[in-house]
Amino acid sequence: MGLLGSFHCIGMCGPIVLALPGRSIVHKIFYNLGRTITYSLLGVAVGFIGQGVAFAGLQQSLSIVIGVIMLVIILFTKYKHFDLPTNGVFNKVYISIKTKLGPLLKSKSVFSPLLIGILNGLLPCGLVYAALLAALSLGSIVGSAFYMAFFGLGTFPIMLGLGLFSSVISPSIRTKLNRAVPYFLALVAILLILRGMNLGIPYVSPKIDGSGQMHMHHHEM
């Protein structure tokens, strides 16, 4: 999800990466590590909610509901993007973070990219919302945290090679790749719905017992 969705990040976070105080690979790694730290902490937060739902025996229903919500949002935005309007509380968060990013972008400290990444991870982003919804459906604090950590790591290749990709891949191709992101997210939503249906299909819709544990059925020889 992070790897295929990261083409969306080029347009959203690209300007910040190009404005980092330092162009070395170390600065970019620190920046992306900062984003991943924030995503992991957000994963822990939604994991608390998901685990509570799982304890209540509603994990399957949650997975189906989240899948349907994702599909509705994608259809609502007409497949053009997955970003929700940045108004209200989102707009306040956006303005607050942008205000703090200004001084950090001018700082010469080696830790500035790390702090920029941590703050950048809080910026309103539809792709991150989609990942958090998927992480929520896992019904586990640890599982949600790891999901978001790997989501962040999945965006590393594109974000680390941003300068290279921007020169090799034409703007029209980047636009087409970005437009494909909602279709990929729709596939994730469908998988979440199938997962909640408890069909007993390995890896796609495994059996989930009352305690929220998954069981794979293996045929004995």
C-alpha positions as CSV (number, residue, x, y, z in Angstrom):
1,M,0.0,0.0,0.0
2,G,2.9,2.4,0.8
3,L,4.8,1.5,-2.3
4,L,2.0,1.7,-4.8
5,G,0.4,4.7,-3.1
6,S,3.6,6.7,-2.8
7,F,3.2,8.2,-6.3
8,H,0.6,10.3,-4.5
9,C,3.3,11.4,-2.1
10,I,5.4,13.0,-4.9
11,G,2.8,15.7,-5.4
12,M,1.8,16.1,-1.7
13,C,5.2,15.9,0.0
14,G,7.6,16.4,-2.9
15,P,8.0,20.2,-2.4
16,I,8.9,19.6,1.3
17,V,11.5,17.0,0.4
18,L,13.1,19.3,-2.2
19,A,13.2,22.1,0.4
20,L,14.9,20.0,3.1
21,P,17.9,21.7,4.7
22,G,20.4,19.4,3.1
23,R,20.2,17.3,-0.1
24,S,22.2,14.3,1.0
25,I,20.7,10.8,1.2
26,V,21.2,10.9,5.0
27,H,18.9,14.0,5.2
28,K,16.2,12.2,3.1
29,I,16.5,9.0,5.3
30,F,16.0,11.1,8.4
31,Y,13.0,12.9,6.9
32,N,11.3,9.6,5.9
33,L,12.2,8.0,9.2
34,G,10.4,10.9,10.9
35,R,7.3,10.3,8.8
36,T,7.4,6.6,9.6
37,I,7.7,7.3,13.4
38,T,4.6,9.4,13.2
39,Y,2.7,6.8,11.2
40,S,3.6,4.1,13.7
41,L,2.4,6.2,16.6
42,L,-0.9,6.9,14.8
43,G,-1.1,3.1,14.2
44,V,-0.8,2.6,18.0
45,A,-3.6,5.1,18.5
46,V,-6.0,3.4,16.1
47,G,-4.9,0.1,17.4
48,F,-6.3,0.8,20.8
49,I,-9.7,1.4,19.2
50,G,-9.4,-1.7,16.9
51,Q,-8.4,-3.9,19.8
52,G,-11.4,-2.8,21.8
53,V,-13.7,-3.6,18.9
54,A,-12.0,-7.0,18.5
55,F,-12.5,-7.8,22.3
56,A,-16.2,-7.0,21.7
57,G,-16.2,-9.6,19.0
58,L,-17.0,-7.1,16.3
59,Q,-13.7,-7.3,14.3
60,Q,-15.4,-8.9,11.2
61,S,-18.1,-6.2,11.1
62,L,-15.5,-3.5,11.6
63,S,-13.5,-4.8,8.6
64,I,-16.7,-4.7,6.4
65,V,-17.7,-1.3,7.6
66,I,-14.2,0.2,7.0
67,G,-14.1,-1.4,3.5
68,V,-17.5,0.1,2.6
69,I,-16.5,3.6,4.0
70,M,-13.3,3.5,1.8
71,L,-15.4,2.7,-1.3
72,V,-17.9,5.4,-0.5
73,I,-15.1,8.0,0.0
74,I,-13.4,7.0,-3.3
75,L,-16.7,7.2,-5.2
76,F,-17.5,10.5,-3.5
77,T,-14.3,12.0,-4.8
78,K,-15.0,10.5,-8.2
79,Y,-11.8,8.5,-8.3
80,K,-9.7,11.6,-8.8
81,H,-8.1,11.4,-5.4
82,F,-8.6,10.2,-1.8
83,D,-8.1,13.5,0.0
84,L,-10.8,14.8,2.2
85,P,-11.5,18.6,2.2
86,T,-8.9,20.4,4.4
87,N,-11.4,22.6,6.2
88,G,-12.5,22.8,9.9
89,V,-10.1,21.0,12.3
90,F,-8.0,19.6,9.4
91,N,-7.3,23.2,8.2
92,K,-6.3,24.3,11.7
93,V,-3.9,21.3,11.9
94,Y,-2.5,22.1,8.4
95,I,-1.9,25.8,9.2
96,S,-0.3,24.9,12.6
97,I,2.1,22.4,11.1
98,K,3.0,24.6,8.2
99,T,3.9,27.4,10.7
100,K,6.2,25.1,12.6
101,L,7.8,23.7,9.4
102,G,9.0,27.1,8.3
103,P,11.8,27.6,10.8
104,L,12.8,23.9,10.6
105,L,13.3,24.1,6.8
106,K,15.8,26.9,7.5
107,S,17.6,25.1,10.3
108,K,21.1,23.7,9.7
109,S,20.7,21.0,12.4
110,V,21.2,17.4,11.2
111,F,18.0,16.5,13.2
112,S,15.9,19.1,11.3
113,P,14.8,16.6,8.6
114,L,13.8,14.1,11.3
115,L,11.6,16.7,13.0
116,I,10.2,17.9,9.6
117,G,9.3,14.2,8.8
118,I,7.6,13.8,12.2
119,L,5.5,16.9,11.6
120,N,4.9,16.1,8.0
121,G,3.4,12.8,9.1
122,L,0.6,14.8,10.8
123,L,-0.4,16.7,7.6
124,P,-3.8,15.9,6.3
125,C,-3.3,13.2,3.6
126,G,-6.0,10.9,2.2
127,L,-3.5,8.1,1.6
128,V,-2.5,8.1,5.3
129,Y,-6.2,8.1,6.3
130,A,-6.8,5.1,4.1
131,A,-3.8,3.2,5.6
132,L,-5.1,4.1,9.1
133,L,-8.5,2.7,8.3
134,A,-6.9,-0.5,7.1
135,A,-4.7,-0.7,10.2
136,L,-7.8,-0.1,12.4
137,S,-9.5,-3.2,11.0
138,L,-6.6,-5.4,12.3
139,G,-8.0,-5.2,15.8
140,S,-4.5,-5.1,17.4
141,I,-2.3,-2.4,18.8
142,V,0.9,-4.1,17.7
143,G,-0.6,-5.2,14.4
144,S,-1.8,-1.6,13.6
145,A,1.6,-0.1,14.6
146,F,3.5,-2.5,12.4
147,Y,1.1,-2.0,9.6
148,M,1.7,1.8,9.6
149,A,5.4,1.3,10.1
150,F,5.6,-0.9,7.0
151,F,3.3,1.6,5.2
152,G,5.9,4.3,5.9
153,L,8.8,2.1,4.8
154,G,6.9,1.3,1.6
155,T,7.0,5.0,0.7
156,F,10.8,5.1,1.1
157,P,11.9,4.1,-2.4
158,I,9.9,6.8,-4.2
159,M,10.6,9.5,-1.6
160,L,14.4,8.7,-1.4
161,G,14.7,8.8,-5.2
162,L,12.4,11.8,-5.7
163,G,14.9,13.8,-7.6
164,L,15.7,10.8,-9.9
165,F,12.0,10.0,-10.4
166,S,11.0,13.6,-11.1
167,S,13.6,13.7,-13.9
168,V,13.1,10.2,-15.4
169,I,9.3,10.0,-15.1
170,S,7.5,12.7,-17.1
171,P,4.7,14.7,-15.4
172,S,2.1,13.1,-17.5
173,I,3.1,9.6,-16.4
174,R,3.2,10.7,-12.8
175,T,-0.3,12.1,-13.2
176,K,-1.5,8.8,-14.6
177,L,0.2,6.8,-11.8
178,N,-1.4,9.1,-9.2
179,R,-4.8,8.6,-10.8
180,A,-4.4,4.9,-10.4
181,V,-4.0,5.1,-6.6
182,P,-7.7,5.3,-5.8
183,Y,-8.3,2.2,-7.9
184,F,-5.7,0.4,-5.9
185,L,-7.3,1.7,-2.7
186,A,-10.6,0.4,-3.9
187,L,-9.0,-3.1,-4.2
188,V,-7.8,-2.8,-0.6
189,A,-11.4,-1.8,0.4
190,I,-12.8,-4.9,-1.3
191,L,-10.2,-7.1,0.3
192,L,-11.2,-5.7,3.7
193,I,-14.9,-6.5,3.0
194,L,-14.0,-10.1,2.0
195,R,-11.8,-10.4,5.1
196,G,-14.7,-9.5,7.3
197,M,-17.0,-12.0,5.6
198,N,-15.1,-14.9,7.2
199,L,-15.1,-17.1,4.1
200,G,-12.2,-19.2,5.1
201,I,-10.1,-18.3,2.1
202,P,-6.4,-18.3,3.1
203,Y,-4.8,-14.8,3.3
204,V,-7.9,-13.2,1.7
205,S,-10.7,-14.1,4.0
206,P,-9.3,-16.3,6.8
207,K,-11.6,-17.7,9.5
208,I,-11.6,-15.4,12.6
209,D,-12.8,-16.9,15.8
210,G,-14.6,-15.0,18.6
211,S,-11.3,-13.9,20.2
212,G,-10.3,-12.2,16.9
213,Q,-7.6,-14.9,16.1
214,M,-7.2,-15.9,12.5
215,H,-7.0,-19.5,11.5
216,M,-5.7,-20.9,8.3
217,H,-7.0,-24.2,7.1
218,H,-4.3,-26.5,5.7
219,H,-5.0,-29.8,4.0
220,E,-3.2,-32.8,5.5
221,M,-1.5,-35.2,3.1
